[in-house]
């Protein structure tokens, strides 16, 4: 049983599309469809329901997909073990991160990674939180950086840092004269929020409800960069991690007000699959990230 066919089935399930999986493997759609049809004839079952769009996996397909993942995982473990025997530090590590980790901060981490592993390859993709989690589950990423993650049967969530949340506002906003504010100062303020299905917005909403504060939500976005732009242009105030605003504050685009006396934090975690066997480069990046956290804490 060719491993490439197992990977093809895994990717068809991931993309819910034969054509997208075919492109990912450098195949024509007809070649991918033929390989899938031959496999289904051999097994005597349908793995995907071709009558539905997007493509839907059948119960038999789910069983076979679990088999594919297990075989491919064992193949990855073998490759990693062989690489460790050869004491190679070459390799690739894939990271999925939420947008608000910060492009500038990731650039610093990438620079330190290149110094430590000049022959290694670091791939970073920025995703919504639920897609970071899915990338880890589907083995599309080795490490994930996301907020509010909790360990599960399949994923380990390692505490990385707790980021203080502050009021973000434009320098000419009336509240900008203050150094800190009680949350009640936000009552009735025009507000720029995150999409309401994101964990960070759920926490902000709970915090405001706790103090019976109602804001006028004017705009919502799914990433912190768009929110910062809206706030800088006077569209309203927001609540976000102070850490992601530092460059904007230095350049005078935004100001941050701390909450007094109650402080709000956003927990950020490093996530990976349980029993994940890392190559030396991935292990090195994990150590680097944890070192980075200790350095910042100090």
C-alpha positions in Angstrom: 0.0 0.0 0.0 1.7 3.2 -1.2 2.1 5.9 1.4 1.4 8.5 -1.3 -2.1 7.0 -1.7 -2.7 7.3 2.1 -1.6 10.9 2.0 -3.9 11.5 -1.0 -6.9 10.2 0.9 -5.9 12.2 4.0 -5.8 15.4 1.9 -9.1 14.7 0.1 -10.7 14.5 3.6 -8.9 17.6 4.7 -9.9 19.7 1.6 -13.2 18.0 1.1 -12.2 18.1 -2.6 -10.5 15.7 -5.0 -9.3 18.5 -7.2 -7.7 20.5 -4.4 -6.0 17.4 -3.0 -4.8 16.5 -6.5 -3.2 20.0 -6.9 -1.5 19.6 -3.5 0.1 16.4 -4.8 0.9 17.6 -8.3 -1.6 15.3 -9.9 -4.4 15.8 -12.4 -7.9 15.5 -11.0 -8.5 12.5 -13.2 -5.4 10.7 -11.9 -6.4 11.4 -8.3 -10.0 10.2 -9.0 -8.7 7.1 -10.6 -6.5 6.3 -7.6 -9.4 6.8 -5.3 -11.7 4.7 -7.3 -9.2 1.8 -7.5 -8.7 2.0 -3.7 -12.5 1.9 -3.2 -12.8 -1.1 -5.5 -10.1 -2.9 -3.6 -11.7 -2.2 -0.2 -15.2 -2.8 -1.5 -16.6 0.4 0.1 -17.1 4.0 -0.8 -14.8 6.4 1.1 -16.4 9.6 0.0 -19.9 10.6 -1.0 -19.3 12.2 -4.5 -23.0 13.3 -4.7 -22.4 16.1 -2.1 -20.5 19.3 -2.4 -18.2 19.9 -0.6 -17.2 16.3 -0.7 -18.4 14.4 2.4 -16.6 11.4 4.0 -18.6 8.2 4.6 -18.5 6.2 7.8 -16.2 3.7 6.1 -14.1 6.6 5.0 -13.7 7.8 8.5 -12.4 4.4 9.6 -10.0 4.4 6.7 -8.9 8.0 7.4 -8.0 7.0 11.0 -5.9 4.2 9.5 -4.2 6.6 7.2 -3.3 9.0 9.9 -1.9 6.2 12.1 0.3 4.8 9.4 1.5 8.2 8.3 2.2 9.1 11.9 4.3 5.9 12.4 6.1 6.7 9.2 6.9 10.2 10.5 8.1 8.7 13.7 10.4 6.4 11.9 11.9 9.2 9.8 12.4 11.3 12.9 14.1 8.4 14.7 16.4 7.7 11.8 17.3 11.4 11.6 18.1 11.5 15.3 20.3 8.5 14.9 22.3 10.4 12.3 22.4 13.4 14.7 21.2 15.7 12.0 19.9 19.1 13.0 18.5 19.8 9.5 14.8 19.7 9.1 11.6 21.7 8.9 9.2 22.9 11.6 5.7 24.1 10.8 4.0 26.7 13.1 0.4 27.8 13.1 -0.2 31.0 15.0 -3.1 33.3 15.7 -2.8 36.7 14.0 -2.3 38.6 17.3 0.9 36.8 18.2 2.5 39.7 16.3 4.3 39.8 13.0 7.2 41.8 14.4 7.6 39.5 17.4 7.6 36.4 15.1 10.2 38.1 13.0 12.5 38.3 16.1 11.8 34.6 16.9 12.6 33.6 13.3 15.9 35.5 13.5 16.9 33.7 16.6 15.8 30.4 15.0 18.0 31.0 12.0 21.0 31.7 14.2 20.5 28.5 16.1 19.5 26.3 13.1 21.0 27.8 10.0 20.1 24.7 8.0 16.6 24.4 9.4 13.4 25.7 7.8 10.7 27.5 9.8 7.3 27.8 8.2 4.7 30.1 9.9 1.1 30.5 8.9 -1.4 32.8 10.6 -4.9 31.5 11.2 -8.0 32.0 13.3 -7.9 30.1 16.6 -10.1 27.2 15.6 -8.0 26.7 12.5 -4.8 26.7 14.5 -6.3 23.9 16.6 -7.5 22.0 13.5 -4.0 22.3 11.9 -2.5 20.6 15.0 -5.1 17.9 15.0 -4.7 17.2 11.2 -0.9 17.3 11.6 -0.7 20.3 9.2 1.4 22.0 11.9 3.9 20.8 14.5 3.4 23.6 17.0 0.6 26.1 17.5 0.4 29.4 19.2 -3.0 30.4 20.4 -5.0 31.9 23.3 -7.4 30.3 25.7 -6.3 26.7 24.7 -6.8 23.8 27.2 -5.2 20.4 27.0 -7.4 17.6 25.6 -7.1 13.9 24.9 -5.3 14.7 21.7 -3.6 18.0 22.2 -1.2 19.3 24.9 -1.5 23.0 25.8 1.7 24.4 27.4 1.5 27.7 29.3 3.5 30.3 27.4 2.6 33.7 28.7 -0.3 35.8 30.2 -0.7 39.0 28.3 -2.2 42.1 30.0 -5.2 43.5 28.2 -5.6 47.2 28.0 -7.9 49.9 26.5 -6.6 50.8 23.0 -7.4 54.2 21.7 -6.3 57.0 19.3 -4.0 59.7 20.8 -6.7 62.4 20.3 -9.4 60.5 22.1 -10.8 62.2 25.2 -9.7 59.3 27.5 -6.1 59.6 26.2 -5.4 62.1 28.9 -5.7 59.4 31.5 -3.0 56.9 32.6 -5.4 54.3 33.7 -9.2 53.8 33.8 -11.8 51.9 35.6 -13.8 49.7 33.3 -16.8 51.8 34.0 -15.2 54.6 31.9 -16.1 52.6 28.8 -19.8 52.8 29.4 -21.5 54.0 26.1 -18.1 54.2 24.2 -18.0 53.5 20.5 -16.2 50.2 20.4 -14.2 48.2 17.8 -14.4 44.5 18.7 -13.2 41.1 17.6 -15.7 38.8 15.8 -18.1 37.6 18.5 -17.2 33.9 18.0 -13.6 34.4 18.9 -12.5 33.4 22.4 -10.8 36.8 23.1 -14.1 38.6 22.4 -16.0 36.2 24.6 -13.6 37.0 27.5 -14.0 40.8 26.8 -17.8 40.4 26.8 -17.7 38.6 30.2 -15.4 41.2 31.7 -17.8 44.0 30.6 -20.8 42.2 31.9 -19.1 41.6 35.2 -19.1 45.4 35.7 -22.4 46.0 34.0 -20.7 48.1 31.3 -22.4 48.4 27.9 -20.4 49.6 24.9 -21.6 50.6 21.4 -20.0 48.0 19.1 -19.4 49.9 15.8 -17.1 47.5 14.0 -15.9 43.9 14.3 -12.9 42.2 12.8 -11.3 38.7 13.0 -7.7 40.0 13.5 -5.9 42.5 15.7 -4.2 44.3 12.8 -7.5 45.5 11.4 -8.8 46.5 14.8 -5.6 48.6 15.4 -6.1 50.4 12.1 -9.7 51.2 12.9 -8.9 52.5 16.4 -6.0 54.6 15.1 -8.3 56.2 12.6 -10.8 57.2 15.3 -13.4 54.5 14.7 -13.7 53.8 18.5 -11.8 52.3 21.4 -11.0 48.6 21.8 -9.6 46.1 24.4 -6.6 44.1 23.3 -3.3 42.7 24.6 -0.8 45.6 25.3 2.0 43.5 23.9 0.6 43.6 20.3 0.4 47.5 20.5 4.0 48.3 21.5 5.3 49.2 18.0 2.1 51.3 17.4 2.6 53.1 20.7 6.3 53.8 19.9 5.2 55.3 16.6 2.5 57.4 18.2 -0.4 55.7 16.4 -2.1 54.3 19.5 -2.2 54.7 23.2 -2.9 52.1 25.9 -4.7 52.6 29.2 -4.4 50.0 32.0 -7.4 48.9 33.9 -7.4 50.0 37.5 -7.9 48.3 39.9 -9.0 45.1 38.2 -6.6 43.6 35.6 -7.6 41.5 32.6 -5.2 38.9 31.1 -5.2 36.8 28.0 -3.5 33.4 28.4 -1.4 32.3 25.3 -0.4 28.7 25.0 1.9 26.5 22.8 -0.1 23.5 21.6 1.0 20.3 19.9 -0.4 16.8 19.5 0.1 14.3 22.3 2.8 11.7 21.6 4.1 13.9 18.8 7.6 12.9 17.9 9.5 16.1 17.1 12.6 16.4 14.9 15.5 18.2 16.5 14.6 21.5 14.8 11.0 21.4 16.1 12.3 20.5 19.6 14.8 23.4 19.3 12.1 25.8 18.4 9.9 24.7 21.4 12.9 25.3 23.7 13.5 28.7 22.1 9.9 29.8 22.6 10.0 28.8 26.2 13.3 30.6 26.7 11.7 33.7 25.1 8.9 33.5 27.6 11.4 33.4 30.5 13.4 36.2 29.1 10.3 38.4 28.8 9.1 37.5 32.2 12.5 38.5 33.7 
